[in-house]
Amino acid sequence: MSPLVKCVPNFSEGRRQKVLAALAEALSSVPQALLTNFSADADHNRSVFTLMGTPLAVKEAVLQGARCAVALIDLNVHRGAHPRIGAVDVVPFVPLAETTLEQCRALAHEFAEQLVAEFNVPVYFYEESAQRPERRDLAYFRQVGFEFLREHSGEELYRPDLGPTQLHPTAGATAVGARKPLVAFNVNLDTTDITIAQRIARALRERDGGLRGVKAMGVNLATRGMVQVSFNIVEPDVTPLYRVLENVRLEAARFGVAVVETEIIGTLSSQVLVDTFNYYMQLRTFETSQIDDVWIERLKTMTHDQ
């Protein structure tokens, strides 16, 4: 089997349907790179795409998406609830099957070099690709944002790792990295008080003494009349999805606030679903091998090979 990778590019556009359609078309244009999932949020003004396939095909597909984004997205007029530094905001490469993080790290650097060469968009490396320990966490760049970096990217603390010192005038900069699989999980609350979402995020995220491997922030969903606690669970084998949700409910109850709904952004492993199913169904044991679809896909492969 050829090496396989996943890439989850985030673009700073979640409202203009023609731009979103153009991005989807560009990302779907390369054989052996499959666009497996897509979501966009108008309040965040952000879209997240998931691609899977061979490393070179996935890299080329994301470059096609970058061409579209640089041409159509201008951060000078972009407004949204989600922090961002670029039109092509984040590009993480994730190992699948037998692919290693080291291979994804090399792929991330190849992609970054091509991005700089073609578009003159500077790159910050994060997670496993980070060149400085303090830059492993994406929040190092995103918490200051495009407008701040536009004025301060020439300073040592914020100088890009690759490419020009100054940000691209409309496309900003891009964070590129290699990372392990994570779970992107949002919890929407029946209140418009953003401070409640922020306090819950602070209580649960690891950097403030919360749950291990959990990153979180509060987001205002103005068009829906509610607020959101947005999570990246970067160690789902250590802190499972259900534990995050139950802790949100516990913290929200302090304020007399209920959970309205939750959402998963992108794709995740079947083991996360099995663990969550086991917990809420109070099953003694339930395994991935008990899911029909797993066997159906294997049978399809066997039949095709014959």
C-alpha positions as CSV (number, residue, x, y, z in Angstrom):
1,M,0.0,0.0,0.0
2,S,1.2,3.5,-0.8
3,P,1.8,5.8,2.1
4,L,-1.3,7.8,3.0
5,V,-1.7,11.2,4.7
6,K,-4.5,13.4,5.8
7,C,-4.4,17.2,5.5
8,V,-6.9,19.6,7.1
9,P,-6.4,23.0,5.5
10,N,-8.3,25.9,7.2
11,F,-9.3,28.9,5.1
12,S,-10.4,32.3,6.3
13,E,-13.7,32.2,4.5
14,G,-17.0,30.8,5.7
15,R,-19.7,33.1,4.2
16,R,-19.3,33.6,0.4
17,Q,-20.7,30.5,-1.2
18,K,-19.0,31.1,-4.6
19,V,-15.6,31.2,-2.9
20,L,-16.3,28.1,-0.9
21,A,-17.4,26.3,-4.0
22,A,-14.2,27.4,-5.8
23,L,-12.1,26.2,-2.9
24,A,-13.9,22.8,-2.9
25,E,-13.4,22.5,-6.7
26,A,-9.7,23.3,-6.5
27,L,-9.1,20.9,-3.6
28,S,-10.9,18.1,-5.5
29,S,-8.9,18.6,-8.7
30,V,-6.1,16.2,-8.1
31,P,-6.3,12.4,-8.6
32,Q,-5.4,10.3,-5.6
33,A,-6.4,13.1,-3.3
34,L,-9.9,12.6,-1.9
35,L,-11.9,15.5,-0.4
36,T,-13.6,13.6,2.4
37,N,-15.2,16.3,4.5
38,F,-16.0,20.0,4.4
39,S,-17.6,22.5,6.8
40,A,-18.0,26.3,6.9
41,D,-19.2,28.6,9.6
42,A,-20.5,32.1,8.9
43,D,-19.9,33.3,12.5
44,H,-16.3,32.0,12.5
45,N,-16.0,33.1,8.9
46,R,-13.9,30.0,8.4
47,S,-13.9,26.8,6.5
48,V,-12.2,23.5,7.2
49,F,-11.6,20.9,4.5
50,T,-10.3,17.3,5.0
51,L,-8.2,15.6,2.3
52,M,-6.8,12.1,2.3
53,G,-4.6,10.3,-0.2
54,T,-1.0,9.8,-1.3
55,P,1.4,12.4,0.1
56,L,2.3,14.1,-3.2
57,A,-1.3,14.2,-4.4
58,V,-2.5,15.7,-1.1
59,K,0.2,18.3,-1.2
60,E,-0.6,19.3,-4.8
61,A,-4.3,19.5,-4.0
62,V,-3.7,21.8,-1.1
63,L,-1.5,24.0,-3.3
64,Q,-4.4,24.2,-5.7
65,G,-6.6,25.3,-2.9
66,A,-4.0,27.9,-1.8
67,R,-4.0,29.4,-5.4
68,C,-7.7,29.9,-5.1
69,A,-7.6,31.3,-1.6
70,V,-4.8,33.8,-2.3
71,A,-6.7,35.0,-5.3
72,L,-10.1,35.4,-3.7
73,I,-9.5,36.1,0.1
74,D,-8.4,39.5,1.3
75,L,-7.8,39.6,5.1
76,N,-7.9,43.4,5.1
77,V,-11.7,43.1,4.8
78,H,-12.2,39.8,6.5
79,R,-14.1,39.7,9.8
80,G,-15.0,36.7,11.9
81,A,-15.1,35.3,15.4
82,H,-12.3,32.9,14.9
83,P,-8.7,34.2,15.2
84,R,-6.6,34.0,12.0
85,I,-3.3,35.0,10.4
86,G,-3.8,34.2,6.8
87,A,-6.2,33.4,3.9
88,V,-4.7,29.9,3.9
89,D,-4.6,30.0,7.7
90,V,-3.5,26.6,8.8
91,V,-2.2,23.5,6.9
92,P,-1.5,20.5,9.1
93,F,-0.3,17.2,7.6
94,V,-1.4,14.1,9.6
95,P,-0.1,10.5,9.2
96,L,-2.5,7.7,8.2
97,A,-1.9,4.0,8.3
98,E,1.9,3.3,8.2
99,T,3.0,6.8,7.5
100,T,5.1,8.4,10.1
101,L,5.1,11.9,11.7
102,E,8.6,12.3,10.3
103,Q,7.3,11.8,6.8
104,C,4.6,14.3,7.4
105,R,7.1,16.8,8.8
106,A,9.1,16.5,5.6
107,L,5.9,16.9,3.5
108,A,5.0,20.0,5.5
109,H,8.3,21.6,4.7
110,E,8.0,20.8,1.0
111,F,4.6,22.3,0.9
112,A,5.8,25.4,2.8
113,E,8.7,25.9,0.4
114,Q,6.4,25.8,-2.6
115,L,3.9,28.1,-1.0
116,V,6.6,30.7,-0.4
117,A,8.1,30.3,-3.8
118,E,4.8,30.7,-5.7
119,F,2.9,33.2,-3.6
120,N,5.5,34.9,-1.4
121,V,3.3,34.0,1.6
122,P,5.5,33.7,4.8
123,V,5.2,30.5,6.8
124,Y,5.2,29.8,10.6
125,F,5.9,26.2,11.5
126,Y,4.0,24.7,14.4
127,E,3.5,21.4,16.3
128,E,5.9,18.7,15.1
129,S,7.3,21.0,12.4
130,A,8.1,23.8,14.9
131,Q,11.6,25.2,14.7
132,R,11.3,26.8,18.2
133,P,9.8,25.2,21.3
134,E,7.5,28.2,22.0
135,R,6.0,28.0,18.5
136,R,4.7,24.4,18.8
137,D,1.4,25.8,20.0
138,L,-0.7,27.4,17.2
139,A,-2.0,30.0,19.7
140,Y,1.5,31.6,19.7
141,F,0.6,33.2,16.3
142,R,-3.1,33.2,16.2
143,Q,-3.8,34.9,19.5
144,V,-2.1,38.0,18.1
145,G,-3.7,37.7,14.7
146,F,-3.2,39.1,11.2
147,E,-3.4,42.8,12.1
148,F,-0.8,42.6,14.8
149,L,1.6,40.4,12.7
150,R,1.2,42.8,9.8
151,E,2.9,45.5,11.9
152,H,5.3,43.3,14.0
153,S,6.4,40.4,11.8
154,G,9.8,42.0,11.4
155,E,10.5,41.6,15.1
156,E,12.4,38.6,16.4
157,L,9.5,37.3,18.4
158,Y,7.2,37.1,15.4
159,R,9.5,36.8,12.5
160,P,8.3,34.0,10.1
161,D,10.3,30.8,9.9
162,L,10.3,30.7,6.1
163,G,9.8,33.3,3.4
164,P,9.6,37.1,3.5
165,T,9.7,39.0,6.8
166,Q,6.6,41.0,5.8
167,L,3.2,39.4,5.5
168,H,1.5,39.1,2.1
169,P,-0.6,42.3,1.7
170,T,-3.9,40.4,1.4
171,A,-3.2,36.7,2.2
172,G,-1.2,37.3,5.4
173,A,0.8,34.3,6.5
174,T,0.3,30.5,6.9
175,A,0.9,28.2,9.8
176,V,2.2,24.8,8.4
177,G,2.8,21.7,10.5
178,A,2.8,18.0,11.1
179,R,0.7,16.6,13.9
180,K,-1.0,13.6,15.3
181,P,-4.8,13.0,14.7
182,L,-7.0,15.2,16.9
183,V,-10.7,15.7,17.5
184,A,-12.1,19.2,16.6
185,F,-15.2,19.5,18.8
186,N,-17.6,22.4,19.4
187,V,-20.2,22.8,22.1
188,N,-22.9,25.4,21.7
189,L,-24.6,26.8,24.8
190,D,-28.0,28.4,25.3
191,T,-26.7,31.8,26.3
192,T,-25.4,34.9,24.6
193,D,-22.9,35.7,27.4
194,I,-19.5,35.1,25.8
195,T,-17.8,35.4,29.2
196,I,-19.4,32.1,30.2
197,A,-18.0,30.3,27.2
198,Q,-14.6,31.9,27.9
199,R,-14.7,30.8,31.6
200,I,-15.6,27.2,30.6
201,A,-12.8,27.2,28.0
202,R,-10.3,28.4,30.7
203,A,-11.5,25.8,33.2
204,L,-11.0,22.9,30.7
205,R,-7.9,23.7,28.6
206,E,-4.6,22.2,29.6
207,R,-2.6,25.4,29.6
208,D,-4.7,26.8,32.5
209,G,-4.7,23.6,34.5
210,G,-7.5,21.8,32.9
211,L,-7.7,18.5,31.0
212,R,-4.6,17.1,29.4
213,G,-4.3,17.6,25.7
214,V,-7.2,20.0,25.5
215,K,-7.2,23.4,23.8
216,A,-10.3,25.6,24.0
217,M,-11.6,29.0,23.4
218,G,-15.0,30.8,23.7
219,V,-16.6,32.0,20.5
220,N,-19.6,34.3,19.9
221,L,-22.2,32.8,17.4
222,A,-24.0,36.1,16.8
223,T,-26.2,34.8,14.0
224,R,-27.4,31.9,16.1
225,G,-28.0,33.8,19.3
226,M,-25.7,31.6,21.4
227,V,-22.1,31.1,22.3
228,Q,-19.7,28.2,21.7
229,V,-16.8,26.5,23.4
230,S,-14.5,25.3,20.6
231,F,-12.1,22.5,21.4
232,N,-9.2,20.7,19.9
233,I,-8.6,17.5,21.7
234,V,-5.1,16.7,20.7
235,E,-4.7,13.6,22.9
236,P,-8.1,11.8,22.5
237,D,-6.6,8.5,23.8
238,V,-5.8,10.3,27.1
239,T,-8.7,12.7,27.4
240,P,-11.7,11.1,25.6
241,L,-14.4,13.1,23.8
242,Y,-17.1,12.2,26.3
243,R,-15.0,13.5,29.2
244,V,-14.7,16.9,27.6
245,L,-18.5,17.1,27.0
246,E,-19.4,16.0,30.5
247,N,-17.0,18.6,32.0
248,V,-18.6,21.3,29.8
249,R,-22.0,20.3,31.2
250,L,-20.7,20.4,34.7
251,E,-19.1,23.8,34.3
252,A,-22.1,25.2,32.4
253,A,-24.5,24.1,35.2
254,R,-22.7,26.6,37.5
255,F,-24.1,29.4,35.4
256,G,-27.6,27.8,34.9
257,V,-26.7,27.2,31.2
258,A,-27.5,24.1,29.1
259,V,-25.8,22.5,26.1
260,V,-27.9,23.1,23.0
261,E,-25.9,21.0,20.5
262,T,-22.5,19.8,19.7
263,E,-20.6,19.3,16.4
264,I,-17.5,17.4,15.1
265,I,-15.4,19.3,12.6
266,G,-13.6,17.2,10.1
267,T,-13.0,13.4,10.4
268,L,-12.0,11.2,13.3
269,S,-11.1,7.6,14.1
270,S,-13.7,5.0,14.7
271,Q,-12.1,4.3,18.1
272,V,-13.2,7.8,19.3
273,L,-16.8,6.9,18.3
274,V,-16.6,3.4,19.9
275,D,-15.2,4.9,23.2
276,T,-18.0,7.5,23.3
277,F,-20.7,4.9,22.4
278,N,-19.4,2.6,25.2
279,Y,-19.6,5.4,27.7
280,Y,-23.0,6.7,27.0
281,M,-24.6,3.3,26.4
282,Q,-22.9,1.9,29.5
283,L,-21.8,-1.1,27.6
284,R,-19.6,-3.7,29.2
285,T,-17.6,-3.8,26.0
286,F,-18.0,-2.8,22.4
287,E,-15.3,-3.0,19.7
288,T,-14.7,-1.6,16.3
289,S,-14.9,-5.1,14.9
290,Q,-18.6,-5.2,15.8
291,I,-19.4,-2.5,13.3
292,D,-20.8,-3.9,10.0
293,D,-19.4,-1.1,7.9
294,V,-15.8,-2.0,8.9
295,W,-16.2,-5.5,7.5
296,I,-18.1,-4.4,4.4
297,E,-15.2,-2.1,3.4
298,R,-12.8,-5.0,3.9
299,L,-15.0,-7.3,1.8
300,K,-15.2,-4.7,-0.9
301,T,-11.4,-4.6,-1.1
302,M,-11.1,-8.4,-1.1
303,T,-13.7,-8.7,-3.9
304,H,-11.9,-5.9,-5.9
305,D,-8.5,-7.7,-5.5
306,Q,-9.9,-10.9,-6.9
